[in-house]
Structures are given as structure tokens and as C-alpha cells.
């Protein structure tokens, strides 16, 4: 009788340990999966497409870069509408006709950058300019692969939030311009004296 009772208790304890071990195994599998996802997120390529303004320059640029740690393989960039650089309608000035948007880039290395000039902000937001030539927003799709995965990212480029904002200022650029003006004045004064 006591032996049956002890056997029953042992079965219950064994079942509890089996259940607890199963739960620990599942938790460890989830931890390993999360660690794998984190390692992939750290090492994968990231193709970023964004508008940029340089300090003291009213020209918008479209910047495409790989900010990840590995190369983006078979990168295909597409743009959903034509954007004519500086509002000048010609095939050479249409971003959609450029090689980067028409041919597959076999390998886009980490840190690689492609920059296209768009137009001056005052032209883009001018009431007289044709929005068909200089649209305020467009979408650039980047499709690429790494390891055994394929990524498709839509990058909406919206220039409208920049309307009414100031051009970024760089104090060093302003100081260099002041120095340049001072040197010109000195050169003019030296010429006058000779």
C-alpha cells in the first residue's frame, strides 16, 4: 500500500519535471529565435532612400544608401513617377530613366551611396512650376535580397514638410564665407596699393 502510494507520488513528481522541462525547452527555443532575429537585424543590409538638404544649399538631393553591415544583393530600385531634375523636361533629367532605376544593381555594398540632385526648394514649391515635372511626393521601392531572404521596402519621399522651413545652417561654412570675403577685401586693397 505504501509502495503504491510512493509510486503514485513519484509518477506525479516525474510528470511535473517532464512538464517543467518541456516549458524550459520551449522558452529556450524562443530565446534562441529572438537571438537569431537580433543577429540578423544587426548584420543585414538596410537600403535607405531619403531626401536631404546640405547646409547653406537650397538644392534637395535624393540619397540612396546601404546603412547595413552586409551587401544588398540584386538591388532593384523603382520610382513610381517621373521627377525631372531642376524642372527641365528631358529624358536625361528624368530620374525614372536613370540606370539605377532601370537595371538591377548586383551588389550594393555597406556604406555605398548614390545621390541624385532634385531641384532647388524654391522651384519645387513654386506656384508656377509644373507638379508633373517636380512632384512634391513620390515613392521609391527598393527590392533586394540577402542570405535566403528577399526584402521589398516602399520609401515615400514627401518634400511637403520642408515647405516654409529654413535651409540647414552650418556655422563653419558661414565662418569660411566670412574669411573668404575678408581675403577678397585684402586682395583688392593690395591691388589698389600696387
KACORBEL-V845603 format. One record per helix or strand of 3 or more residues. SS is the DSSP state (hx for helix, st for strand). FROM is the first residue (numbers start at 1). LEN is the number of residues. If there is no record, write none. Layout:
BEGIN
ss	from	len
SS	FROM	LEN
SS	FROM	LEN
END
This chain:
BEGIN
ss	from	len
hx	2	42
st	47	7
st	59	8
st	72	8
hx	85	3
hx	91	3
hx	95	3
hx	99	3
st	105	4
st	113	8
hx	121	4
st	137	10
st	149	10
hx	160	3
hx	171	23
END
